[in-house]
């Protein structure tokens, strides 16, 4: 079993839909949870960052962490064609050697069509 | 934020040759890393590039195949040596300061 599982998709939705992207993980030591967005032929860019459990909202994006279930989600409201990209979850164990080296999911390809 | 550039952006190489990828960061970063990203796969960490000393390699990656240099805080190179078609992938440079930043990647195709 991989440490971080993420469905690669593709996930295709109409413009304006609410999108739910998810990851599960097996390492209970993970404390920091991140979502990266990667456009085609570009490097990943950090979208959202949360610590431990709970929700964090930023505009149309909400990141949710449920540590009891080892499950994290990214919700996108009022999705736009410009949201079409690959979304990668990532997480780190702050006790792991003291260095910032996240474990990444495979990424979910999202397509928002007009 | 940090801006990271990579050269070349893409290349097509013959089996048995080597390619050196350059990574330049516009400001000092704490750590620099090299990743490989294969289609449909997660980002795989190759190594941590250490300034002025040998890189720290992850399991499955060795210095003879992927020699790395980091002569200063803002520049690093990754060489893919004696290439085979299995090395075809996107290679990403990354740097950390307040958070982790990635370069645009180098798309390598080995024939």
Interface residues (C-beta under 8 A of the other chain):
Chain A: X2 X4 X6 X8 X41 X42 X43 X44 X45 X46 X49 X88 X99 X100 X101 X102 X104 X105 X106 X107
Chain B: X4 X30 X31 X33 X40 X41 X42 X43 X45 X48 X92 X94 X96 X99 X100 X101 X102 X103 X104 X105 X107
